[in-house]
Amino acid sequence: MDEAAPQPEPLQARMSLADHLRELRSRLLRVVIAVLVLGCAGLYWARDIFGFLMKPVLDALPPADRSLIYTSGIEELNVLMKVGLYAGIFLATPVLLAQLWGFVAPGLYPRERRYAFPFVLLGTIAFIIGATFCYLVVLPTMFNFLLSSGNTAPIKARIERARAMELEALRFARSGDFDRAANIADGEAQRLTAFGDGRVSAPDRYAGGVVELQARLDAEGRLVDATRDGLGLGAAPALRQALEKRVEAVEAFQSGALGKSSEALDQSASLLAGAAGSQGSQVARLWKMQKTFAAGQSSLSEEAWTRPLLTMSEQLSLVLMLLLALGVVFELPLVMALLAALGLVKAKFLMRYQRHAIVVCLILAAVITPTGDPINMAILAGPMLLCYEGGVVAAYFIERRRNRNAAETALTPT
């Protein structure tokens, strides 16, 4: 029989170091060109892309505070340019993988080079899956943890509801329907007091805080305006007396006599109730609700004494870093499979160091996640470990197939 043709020697073995460097330079240049071209295209939709990327951040903030700031005149422009550049990097992932395969392909046998398209396709899909996992799972969990208001979130939501219901009650009062206004006020005062669990003081007690008294002053001013509109010009003399008492309360507040200011406010509200005649009890119930609301605002200010001011640049850098990190992590099985195909790693070696891989994954998760809490670390470390195990399995099957092919070649008669 004719002697079987020997397996052609990989081209890479016959290439000099200078040839390798020239090949690497040309392929890196192609990647850079692809990133720049696609990045310029990404600049056109940079603002929309930025809004999409910042959605997990903004969703973690209270509705009234969902905004980002910029601290210099050019920061917004820099952010949009960075968005365009990173959009080019994301879009150029298939080009990067194709050039990577082209660089290592000379070191493969002809039957192994036909896996170029599956490598590029699977690598792109793995990167997209990693970035999607980060966007849908990691980012919402992380920012909800970082920007959580803790125990203040429920009471803040209740205060927002009370503010809205107070405005509705005062609208009824302005229209002259004091009964409906008082019913709304009674229900909201009861809900706010019961919800406070000791943090919202009773409406008949003044806690003595500047924040609470300032809130009472503002609320009583709204009550004066609503009562005046609801009663009309006939109650003008009594309303004037209430206004005089209010001026006295303001002067006492400015001089630091908070107790005297609180008493003057109560007297002003009593005069308003007297001006309302038969509807005076309804006005008093409105004032009771407003005092409860002011106590809730004071309790909230004592607990929520910090609030986030997030800059566009910092949040974008954090989000992009995590997206890229998770995208690269999900490429790990493919890279391990490629190294196994090149014969640079063995499945036995990878399995021997699994315990070390677990430690490395935990360290990387602790470095990548900015929160440091166990939940977010587990969310990051879990996929890393799964990707490593997937790479071990892929390396095992690739090595097994190569050994089988080598055995078949050795058994082929000459």
VOPAGU-2260 file (C-alpha; in pm, 1 decimal, decimal comma):
REM VOPAGU-2260
SITE   aa  ch    i         X         Y         Z
SITE  MET   A    0       0,0       0,0       0,0
SITE  ASP   A    1      99,3     358,3     -53,3
SITE  GLU   A    2     233,0     525,5     254,8
SITE  ALA   A    3     -24,0     749,3     417,0
SITE  ALA   A    4      42,4    1115,9     361,2
SITE  PRO   A    5     185,4    1273,3     676,3
SITE  GLN   A    6     -19,7    1534,5     860,1
SITE  PRO   A    7      92,6    1875,4     729,2
SITE  GLU   A    8     299,1    2068,6     976,2
SITE  PRO   A    9     127,8    2379,9    1116,3
SITE  LEU   A   10     238,3    2695,2     942,4
SITE  GLN   A   11     291,8    2872,2    1274,7
SITE  ALA   A   12     584,0    2642,0    1354,0
SITE  ARG   A   13     771,7    2776,2    1049,7
SITE  MET   A   14     701,0    3145,7    1119,1
SITE  SER   A   15     969,5    3364,0    1274,8
SITE  LEU   A   16     911,7    3599,0    1566,6
SITE  ALA   A   17     914,3    3896,8    1332,3
SITE  ASP   A   18     647,0    3731,4    1119,1
SITE  HIS   A   19     435,0    3675,8    1430,6
SITE  LEU   A   20     468,4    4039,9    1532,4
SITE  ARG   A   21     380,7    4165,0    1183,0
SITE  GLU   A   22      79,0    3935,7    1174,6
SITE  LEU   A   23     -31,6    4055,6    1519,9
SITE  ARG   A   24      10,0    4421,2    1420,4
SITE  SER   A   25    -195,7    4385,1    1104,1
SITE  ARG   A   26    -478,1    4207,7    1284,6
SITE  LEU   A   27    -482,5    4459,3    1569,5
SITE  LEU   A   28    -498,4    4737,6    1311,0
SITE  ARG   A   29    -805,0    4575,5    1153,7
SITE  VAL   A   30    -971,9    4554,9    1494,6
SITE  VAL   A   31    -896,8    4921,9    1567,1
SITE  ILE   A   32   -1036,0    5029,2    1231,5
SITE  ALA   A   33   -1353,1    4826,4    1290,9
SITE  VAL   A   34   -1396,8    4980,3    1637,7
SITE  LEU   A   35   -1349,8    5334,4    1504,3
SITE  VAL   A   36   -1590,2    5287,3    1212,9
SITE  LEU   A   37   -1859,5    5124,2    1423,7
SITE  GLY   A   38   -1794,9    5374,2    1704,4
SITE  CYS   A   39   -1864,9    5663,6    1467,7
SITE  ALA   A   40   -2193,4    5494,6    1378,6
SITE  GLY   A   41   -2266,5    5447,9    1750,2
SITE  LEU   A   42   -2222,0    5822,5    1809,0
SITE  TYR   A   43   -2539,4    5887,3    1610,8
SITE  TRP   A   44   -2747,6    5694,6    1865,6
SITE  ALA   A   45   -2524,1    5774,9    2164,1
SITE  ARG   A   46   -2792,3    5959,2    2363,1
SITE  ASP   A   47   -3046,7    5680,4    2317,7
SITE  ILE   A   48   -2786,9    5416,4    2406,3
SITE  PHE   A   49   -2688,1    5613,1    2716,4
SITE  GLY   A   50   -3050,5    5630,5    2830,4
SITE  PHE   A   51   -3083,7    5256,4    2780,1
SITE  LEU   A   52   -2766,5    5184,0    2978,3
SITE  MET   A   53   -2870,4    5411,5    3265,1
SITE  LYS   A   54   -3218,1    5260,2    3303,9
SITE  PRO   A   55   -3111,7    5017,1    3584,0
SITE  VAL   A   56   -2953,7    5310,4    3769,0
SITE  LEU   A   57   -3254,3    5539,9    3737,3
SITE  ASP   A   58   -3502,9    5264,5    3824,8
SITE  ALA   A   59   -3324,7    5216,4    4158,2
SITE  LEU   A   60   -3380,3    5583,5    4251,4
SITE  PRO   A   61   -3700,4    5731,7    4396,5
SITE  PRO   A   62   -3932,6    5867,5    4123,5
SITE  ALA   A   63   -3868,8    6229,5    4224,3
SITE  ASP   A   64   -3487,8    6187,9    4208,8
SITE  ARG   A   65   -3446,8    5998,3    3881,6
SITE  SER   A   66   -3184,1    6214,9    3719,1
SITE  LEU   A   67   -2809,0    6225,4    3666,8
SITE  ILE   A   68   -2590,4    6532,7    3695,7
SITE  TYR   A   69   -2279,6    6652,2    3516,1
SITE  THR   A   70   -2014,9    6855,3    3692,4
SITE  SER   A   71   -1851,4    7031,3    3398,1
SITE  GLY   A   72   -1957,2    7184,3    3071,7
SITE  ILE   A   73   -1793,7    6913,3    2860,6
SITE  GLU   A   74   -1881,4    6610,9    3075,3
SITE  GLU   A   75   -2200,7    6535,6    2883,3
SITE  LEU   A   76   -2011,4    6551,0    2552,6
SITE  ASN   A   77   -1736,4    6324,7    2688,2
SITE  VAL   A   78   -1996,0    6077,9    2811,1
SITE  LEU   A   79   -2165,1    6059,8    2471,9
SITE  MET   A   80   -1830,4    6010,2    2298,4
SITE  LYS   A   81   -1743,8    5730,6    2540,9
SITE  VAL   A   82   -2080,9    5570,3    2469,2
SITE  GLY   A   83   -2007,0    5578,8    2097,5
SITE  LEU   A   84   -1660,6    5428,0    2148,3
SITE  TYR   A   85   -1785,8    5143,8    2367,1
SITE  ALA   A   86   -2072,4    5082,7    2126,5
SITE  GLY   A   87   -1805,5    5032,9    1860,1
SITE  ILE   A   88   -1622,0    4786,3    2085,4
SITE  PHE   A   89   -1938,7    4587,4    2146,4
SITE  LEU   A   90   -2034,4    4584,0    1779,9
SITE  ALA   A   91   -1680,0    4490,3    1675,3
SITE  THR   A   92   -1684,0    4171,5    1885,4
SITE  PRO   A   93   -1726,3    3943,3    1580,0
SITE  VAL   A   94   -1436,1    4120,7    1407,4
SITE  LEU   A   95   -1218,4    4082,0    1716,7
SITE  LEU   A   96   -1296,3    3712,3    1742,6
SITE  ALA   A   97   -1238,1    3659,0    1371,7
SITE  GLN   A   98    -897,7    3825,0    1391,1
SITE  LEU   A   99    -810,4    3624,7    1700,8
SITE  TRP   A  100    -895,7    3304,7    1518,9
SITE  GLY   A  101    -699,8    3416,1    1214,9
SITE  PHE   A  102    -396,1    3476,9    1434,0
SITE  VAL   A  103    -399,1    3130,6    1593,1
SITE  ALA   A  104    -526,2    2942,3    1286,9
SITE  PRO   A  105    -175,7    2883,0    1139,7
SITE  GLY   A  106     -99,6    2673,6    1447,5
SITE  LEU   A  107    -394,0    2442,3    1380,2
SITE  TYR   A  108    -427,5    2146,5    1148,8
SITE  PRO   A  109    -646,9    2188,2     840,8
SITE  ARG   A  110    -934,3    1986,2     988,0
SITE  GLU   A  111    -933,0    2216,9    1293,5
SITE  ARG   A  112    -935,9    2537,6    1092,7
SITE  ARG   A  113   -1285,9    2471,6     969,0
SITE  TYR   A  114   -1417,5    2568,0    1312,4
SITE  ALA   A  115   -1352,6    2936,8    1243,6
SITE  PHE   A  116   -1717,7    3025,0    1181,8
SITE  PRO   A  117   -1849,7    2835,4    1488,5
SITE  PHE   A  118   -1580,4    3004,1    1701,0
SITE  VAL   A  119   -1678,6    3354,6    1588,1
SITE  LEU   A  120   -2052,0    3282,9    1612,6
SITE  LEU   A  121   -2040,2    3116,9    1953,3
SITE  GLY   A  122   -1800,4    3379,6    2085,9
SITE  THR   A  123   -2032,3    3659,9    1979,6
SITE  ILE   A  124   -2334,6    3484,5    2128,2
SITE  ALA   A  125   -2147,4    3419,1    2454,6
SITE  PHE   A  126   -2048,2    3786,6    2481,7
SITE  ILE   A  127   -2406,4    3899,3    2420,8
SITE  ILE   A  128   -2539,4    3651,5    2678,2
SITE  GLY   A  129   -2288,7    3776,8    2935,0
SITE  ALA   A  130   -2373,1    4142,3    2874,4
SITE  THR   A  131   -2745,9    4064,9    2880,9
SITE  PHE   A  132   -2712,5    3874,2    3207,7
SITE  CYS   A  133   -2529,0    4170,2    3355,5
SITE  TYR   A  134   -2791,5    4420,1    3236,5
SITE  LEU   A  135   -3097,8    4222,8    3343,0
SITE  VAL   A  136   -2973,1    4056,1    3663,7
SITE  VAL   A  137   -2652,7    4206,4    3801,4
SITE  LEU   A  138   -2713,9    4579,3    3745,6
SITE  PRO   A  139   -3068,5    4599,0    3890,5
SITE  THR   A  140   -2971,1    4393,2    4196,2
SITE  MET   A  141   -2653,5    4590,3    4253,9
SITE  PHE   A  142   -2803,2    4938,8    4216,0
SITE  ASN   A  143   -3106,9    4849,4    4425,5
SITE  PHE   A  144   -2862,5    4752,5    4699,2
SITE  LEU   A  145   -2637,5    5056,4    4654,3
SITE  LEU   A  146   -2913,8    5316,2    4625,1
SITE  SER   A  147   -3162,0    5163,5    4864,5
SITE  SER   A  148   -3300,6    5405,6    5120,0
SITE  GLY   A  149   -3321,8    5125,7    5376,1
SITE  ASN   A  150   -3586,5    5183,6    5641,8
SITE  THR   A  151   -3671,5    5527,0    5502,0
SITE  ALA   A  152   -3807,7    5399,1    5170,7
SITE  PRO   A  153   -4154,9    5297,4    5303,3
SITE  ILE   A  154   -4208,5    5613,1    5505,3
SITE  LYS   A  155   -4089,1    5824,4    5212,0
SITE  ALA   A  156   -4345,7    5658,4    4987,8
SITE  ARG   A  157   -4613,8    5722,2    5251,5
SITE  ILE   A  158   -4511,3    6089,0    5282,0
SITE  GLU   A  159   -4535,6    6128,0    4904,2
SITE  ARG   A  160   -4887,2    5984,5    4913,3
SITE  ALA   A  161   -4982,9    6211,2    5203,5
SITE  ARG   A  162   -4855,0    6515,7    5013,1
SITE  ALA   A  163   -5065,4    6426,2    4711,3
SITE  MET   A  164   -5377,8    6360,9    4920,7
SITE  GLU   A  165   -5331,7    6688,4    5109,3
SITE  LEU   A  166   -5336,5    6876,8    4780,4
SITE  GLU   A  167   -5655,5    6698,5    4678,1
SITE  ALA   A  168   -5821,9    6778,6    5012,7
SITE  LEU   A  169   -5730,1    7145,8    4980,7
SITE  ARG   A  170   -5875,1    7154,8    4628,3
SITE  PHE   A  171   -6210,0    7043,1    4769,4
SITE  ALA   A  172   -6178,5    7307,9    5039,6
SITE  ARG   A  173   -6117,5    7577,3    4778,7
SITE  SER   A  174   -6435,1    7471,9    4600,7
SITE  GLY   A  175   -6631,4    7507,4    4926,8
SITE  ASP   A  176   -6678,0    7132,8    4987,4
SITE  PHE   A  177   -6522,7    7119,6    5333,7
SITE  ASP   A  178   -6697,1    6791,6    5420,5
SITE  ARG   A  179   -6524,8    6602,2    5142,0
SITE  ALA   A  180   -6193,1    6773,2    5222,3
SITE  ALA   A  181   -6220,1    6672,4    5590,6
SITE  ASN   A  182   -6303,2    6310,7    5504,6
SITE  ILE   A  183   -5992,0    6283,7    5288,2
SITE  ALA   A  184   -5785,5    6447,6    5562,9
SITE  ASP   A  185   -5914,5    6210,6    5833,9
SITE  GLY   A  186   -5833,7    5897,5    5634,0
SITE  GLU   A  187   -5487,0    6013,6    5539,2
SITE  ALA   A  188   -5401,7    6125,6    5895,0
SITE  GLN   A  189   -5502,7    5786,1    6033,6
SITE  ARG   A  190   -5301,7    5595,4    5771,5
SITE  LEU   A  191   -4992,1    5809,5    5821,8
SITE  THR   A  192   -5002,8    5786,8    6202,7
SITE  ALA   A  193   -5061,2    5410,7    6201,0
SITE  PHE   A  194   -4789,5    5355,7    5942,3
SITE  GLY   A  195   -4534,9    5562,9    6130,6
SITE  ASP   A  196   -4495,5    5300,4    6407,0
SITE  GLY   A  197   -4374,4    5561,1    6651,7
SITE  ARG   A  198   -4169,4    5757,1    6398,6
SITE  VAL   A  199   -4457,1    5997,0    6317,0
SITE  SER   A  200   -4563,1    6194,8    6619,7
SITE  ALA   A  201   -4928,3    6239,0    6710,5
SITE  PRO   A  202   -5089,2    6552,2    6560,3
SITE  ASP   A  203   -5162,1    6702,1    6902,4
SITE  ARG   A  204   -4794,9    6689,4    7005,8
SITE  TYR   A  205   -4518,8    6914,6    6880,0
SITE  ALA   A  206   -4184,9    6734,7    6868,4
SITE  GLY   A  207   -3993,4    7060,3    6876,2
SITE  GLY   A  208   -3792,7    7017,1    6555,5
SITE  VAL   A  209   -3716,2    7298,9    6315,4
SITE  VAL   A  210   -3805,9    7080,7    6016,5
SITE  GLU   A  211   -4146,2    6993,5    6160,5
SITE  LEU   A  212   -4228,4    7353,2    6248,4
SITE  GLN   A  213   -4120,6    7474,8    5904,6
SITE  ALA   A  214   -4346,5    7210,8    5750,5
SITE  ARG   A  215   -4633,5    7328,9    5974,7
SITE  LEU   A  216   -4579,8    7689,2    5867,3
SITE  ASP   A  217   -4590,3    7591,8    5499,9
SITE  ALA   A  218   -4895,7    7369,7    5550,1
SITE  GLU   A  219   -5088,6    7634,0    5746,8
SITE  GLY   A  220   -5022,2    7882,8    5468,9
SITE  ARG   A  221   -5181,5    7644,4    5219,8
SITE  LEU   A  222   -5474,5    7598,3    5456,9
SITE  VAL   A  223   -5524,9    7977,0    5483,1
SITE  ASP   A  224   -5533,7    8009,9    5103,2
SITE  ALA   A  225   -5777,3    7720,1    5062,5
SITE  THR   A  226   -6008,2    7845,5    5340,3
SITE  ARG   A  227   -6011,8    8196,3    5199,0
SITE  ASP   A  228   -6110,5    8068,7    4854,4
SITE  GLY   A  229   -6372,5    7833,3    4997,5
SITE  LEU   A  230   -6541,0    8087,2    5227,8
SITE  GLY   A  231   -6530,1    8389,2    5001,0
SITE  LEU   A  232   -6517,8    8756,8    5099,1
SITE  GLY   A  233   -6769,1    8720,5    5383,6
SITE  ALA   A  234   -6509,2    8574,9    5615,5
SITE  ALA   A  235   -6247,1    8842,1    5546,1
SITE  PRO   A  236   -6238,7    8997,1    5899,3
SITE  ALA   A  237   -6183,6    8662,6    6072,3
SITE  LEU   A  238   -5930,6    8558,9    5810,6
SITE  ARG   A  239   -5737,8    8878,3    5878,2
SITE  GLN   A  240   -5707,6    8784,1    6245,9
SITE  ALA   A  241   -5579,6    8441,9    6145,3
SITE  LEU   A  242   -5321,2    8604,8    5920,7
SITE  GLU   A  243   -5205,3    8830,5    6205,7
SITE  LYS   A  244   -5148,5    8525,3    6423,3
SITE  ARG   A  245   -4963,1    8361,5    6136,8
SITE  VAL   A  246   -4731,7    8661,4    6108,4
SITE  GLU   A  247   -4667,7    8629,8    6482,0
SITE  ALA   A  248   -4581,2    8262,0    6433,4
SITE  VAL   A  249   -4338,3    8343,4    6152,2
SITE  GLU   A  250   -4165,0    8610,9    6358,7
SITE  ALA   A  251   -4131,8    8374,5    6654,5
SITE  PHE   A  252   -3989,8    8104,0    6428,9
SITE  GLN   A  253   -3729,7    8342,4    6288,5
SITE  SER   A  254   -3625,9    8449,4    6636,9
SITE  GLY   A  255   -3585,9    8087,2    6748,4
SITE  ALA   A  256   -3887,4    8073,6    6978,8
SITE  LEU   A  257   -4019,6    7750,5    6832,1
SITE  GLY   A  258   -4267,0    7674,6    7109,5
SITE  LYS   A  259   -4423,4    8020,0    7085,3
SITE  SER   A  260   -4437,4    7987,7    6706,7
SITE  SER   A  261   -4619,9    7653,0    6735,3
SITE  GLU   A  262   -4878,0    7801,9    6974,6
SITE  ALA   A  263   -4937,6    8096,9    6742,4
SITE  LEU   A  264   -4991,1    7860,9    6449,7
SITE  ASP   A  265   -5251,2    7661,7    6644,3
SITE  GLN   A  266   -5428,0    7986,7    6732,2
SITE  SER   A  267   -5424,1    8093,4    6367,8
SITE  ALA   A  268   -5578,9    7760,8    6267,3
SITE  SER   A  269   -5844,1    7799,5    6539,6
SITE  LEU   A  270   -5934,4    8142,6    6402,7
SITE  LEU   A  271   -5965,6    7986,6    6056,4
SITE  ALA   A  272   -6203,5    7726,9    6199,6
SITE  GLY   A  273   -6403,5    8002,2    6368,0
SITE  ALA   A  274   -6427,1    8193,8    6041,9
SITE  ALA   A  275   -6572,3    7883,3    5876,4
SITE  GLY   A  276   -6872,9    7883,9    6112,4
SITE  SER   A  277   -7061,7    7554,9    6084,3
SITE  GLN   A  278   -6775,2    7409,0    5884,3
SITE  GLY   A  279   -6518,7    7493,6    6147,9
SITE  SER   A  280   -6476,5    7133,2    6260,2
SITE  GLN   A  281   -6387,6    7034,3    5903,9
SITE  VAL   A  282   -6117,9    7304,0    5892,4
SITE  ALA   A  283   -5982,7    7175,3    6226,0
SITE  ARG   A  284   -5964,4    6822,9    6082,4
SITE  LEU   A  285   -5769,6    6954,6    5785,6
SITE  TRP   A  286   -5522,8    7118,5    6022,3
SITE  LYS   A  287   -5489,5    6795,5    6218,8
SITE  MET   A  288   -5398,2    6611,4    5898,4
SITE  GLN   A  289   -5143,2    6878,2    5808,2
SITE  LYS   A  290   -4974,7    6853,5    6148,7
SITE  THR   A  291   -4949,5    6476,7    6110,3
SITE  PHE   A  292   -4800,4    6528,8    5766,1
SITE  ALA   A  293   -4545,4    6776,1    5907,6
SITE  ALA   A  294   -4446,7    6523,9    6177,4
SITE  GLY   A  295   -4392,2    6262,9    5907,6
SITE  GLN   A  296   -4167,8    6499,4    5713,0
SITE  SER   A  297   -3965,2    6561,3    6029,4
SITE  SER   A  298   -3925,2    6187,8    6090,9
SITE  LEU   A  299   -3815,9    6135,1    5732,9
SITE  SER   A  300   -3556,7    6413,7    5750,3
SITE  GLU   A  301   -3407,1    6260,5    6065,6
SITE  GLU   A  302   -3355,7    5921,0    5902,1
SITE  ALA   A  303   -3292,5    6014,5    5538,2
SITE  TRP   A  304   -3015,1    6269,9    5590,8
SITE  THR   A  305   -2824,0    6162,7    5279,5
SITE  ARG   A  306   -2931,2    6144,4    4918,3
SITE  PRO   A  307   -2746,7    6034,7    4604,9
SITE  LEU   A  308   -2612,4    6279,4    4348,2
SITE  LEU   A  309   -2499,5    6055,4    4064,0
SITE  THR   A  310   -2281,4    6190,9    3786,2
SITE  MET   A  311   -2318,3    6078,0    3427,6
SITE  SER   A  312   -1952,0    5988,7    3384,5
SITE  GLU   A  313   -1912,9    5777,2    3698,6
SITE  GLN   A  314   -2229,7    5575,5    3643,9
SITE  LEU   A  315   -2148,0    5513,7    3278,4
SITE  SER   A  316   -1797,2    5393,1    3365,7
SITE  LEU   A  317   -1935,4    5156,4    3628,4
SITE  VAL   A  318   -2204,4    5013,4    3399,3
SITE  LEU   A  319   -1968,8    4968,8    3103,5
SITE  MET   A  320   -1703,4    4805,4    3321,2
SITE  LEU   A  321   -1952,7    4549,3    3448,8
SITE  LEU   A  322   -2099,4    4483,2    3102,6
SITE  LEU   A  323   -1756,5    4424,3    2952,6
SITE  ALA   A  324   -1643,5    4214,9    3249,5
SITE  LEU   A  325   -1944,0    3982,6    3230,6
SITE  GLY   A  326   -1918,8    3964,4    2853,1
SITE  VAL   A  327   -1554,5    3855,6    2877,5
SITE  VAL   A  328   -1631,4    3609,0    3159,0
SITE  PHE   A  329   -1885,7    3432,1    2940,4
SITE  GLU   A  330   -1613,4    3393,4    2676,2
SITE  LEU   A  331   -1413,3    3177,4    2919,1
SITE  PRO   A  332   -1544,3    2836,3    2799,7
SITE  LEU   A  333   -1464,9    2925,7    2440,7
SITE  VAL   A  334   -1113,3    3043,8    2525,9
SITE  MET   A  335   -1046,9    2727,6    2727,2
SITE  ALA   A  336   -1174,1    2517,8    2439,0
SITE  LEU   A  337    -943,4    2704,7    2201,2
SITE  LEU   A  338    -643,9    2650,4    2429,8
SITE  ALA   A  339    -732,1    2280,5    2451,6
SITE  ALA   A  340    -755,7    2261,8    2072,8
SITE  LEU   A  341    -407,4    2413,1    2050,0
SITE  GLY   A  342    -281,4    2159,4    2302,1
SITE  LEU   A  343    -179,7    2430,4    2549,4
SITE  VAL   A  344    -397,6    2300,4    2833,6
SITE  LYS   A  345    -523,0    1958,6    2936,2
SITE  ALA   A  346    -856,8    1871,1    3090,9
SITE  LYS   A  347    -677,0    1685,3    3369,1
SITE  PHE   A  348    -479,6    2000,5    3452,0
SITE  LEU   A  349    -796,1    2212,2    3461,5
SITE  MET   A  350    -976,4    1964,9    3686,1
SITE  ARG   A  351    -679,3    1943,9    3920,7
SITE  TYR   A  352    -694,2    2318,1    3984,4
SITE  GLN   A  353   -1070,1    2350,9    4022,3
SITE  ARG   A  354   -1038,8    2451,3    4387,6
SITE  HIS   A  355    -796,6    2724,9    4292,5
SITE  ALA   A  356   -1038,5    2837,6    4020,7
SITE  ILE   A  357   -1315,4    2872,8    4280,6
SITE  VAL   A  358   -1095,1    3099,1    4491,4
SITE  VAL   A  359    -996,1    3305,7    4187,1
SITE  CYS   A  360   -1361,2    3345,1    4083,2
SITE  LEU   A  361   -1456,6    3464,2    4431,2
SITE  ILE   A  362   -1169,1    3712,8    4433,9
SITE  LEU   A  363   -1264,0    3845,0    4088,8
SITE  ALA   A  364   -1628,0    3874,9    4193,5
SITE  ALA   A  365   -1523,6    4072,4    4501,8
SITE  VAL   A  366   -1307,3    4301,5    4287,8
SITE  ILE   A  367   -1564,0    4356,3    4013,7
SITE  THR   A  368   -1871,4    4419,0    4226,7
SITE  PRO   A  369   -1861,0    4757,3    4403,5
SITE  THR   A  370   -2104,5    4654,7    4677,1
SITE  GLY   A  371   -1909,4    4378,1    4849,7
SITE  ASP   A  372   -2226,7    4213,0    4979,5
SITE  PRO   A  373   -2261,3    3833,2    4955,4
SITE  ILE   A  374   -2567,5    3842,5    4728,1
SITE  ASN   A  375   -2406,8    4042,9    4448,3
SITE  MET   A  376   -2080,6    3852,1    4485,9
SITE  ALA   A  377   -2269,6    3524,6    4446,2
SITE  ILE   A  378   -2450,9    3658,6    4139,8
SITE  LEU   A  379   -2113,5    3730,7    3978,6
SITE  ALA   A  380   -1915,5    3432,8    4109,2
SITE  GLY   A  381   -2183,0    3178,8    4012,8
SITE  PRO   A  382   -2165,9    3241,4    3635,3
SITE  MET   A  383   -1785,6    3255,2    3653,5
SITE  LEU   A  384   -1771,1    2909,4    3808,2
SITE  LEU   A  385   -2024,0    2773,1    3560,3
SITE  CYS   A  386   -1821,4    2914,3    3272,7
SITE  TYR   A  387   -1504,6    2755,9    3410,6
SITE  GLU   A  388   -1677,2    2419,2    3445,9
SITE  GLY   A  389   -1812,7    2455,7    3094,8
SITE  GLY   A  390   -1458,8    2518,2    2971,2
SITE  VAL   A  391   -1336,2    2206,1    3153,6
SITE  VAL   A  392   -1605,8    1995,6    2988,2
SITE  ALA   A  393   -1529,0    2144,1    2645,7
SITE  ALA   A  394   -1155,0    2079,8    2691,4
SITE  TYR   A  395   -1226,7    1719,7    2795,1
SITE  PHE   A  396   -1429,7    1641,7    2483,3
SITE  ILE   A  397   -1182,6    1818,3    2254,4
SITE  GLU   A  398    -891,1    1629,1    2406,6
SITE  ARG   A  399   -1084,5    1302,4    2385,7
SITE  ARG   A  400   -1161,2    1360,9    2020,1
SITE  ARG   A  401    -799,1    1447,5    1939,7
SITE  ASN   A  402    -679,3    1130,9    2114,0
SITE  ARG   A  403    -932,1     922,9    1921,0
SITE  ASN   A  404    -824,1    1076,5    1590,7
SITE  ALA   A  405    -459,1    1017,0    1677,2
SITE  ALA   A  406    -536,2     652,3    1761,0
SITE  GLU   A  407    -722,0     602,9    1433,9
SITE  THR   A  408    -431,0     755,7    1244,2
SITE  ALA   A  409    -184,9     524,5    1423,1
SITE  LEU   A  410    -396,6     216,0    1340,8
SITE  THR   A  411    -423,4     305,8     974,2
SITE  PRO   A  412    -221,7      42,7     778,4
SITE  THR   A  413      67,2     170,5     574,5
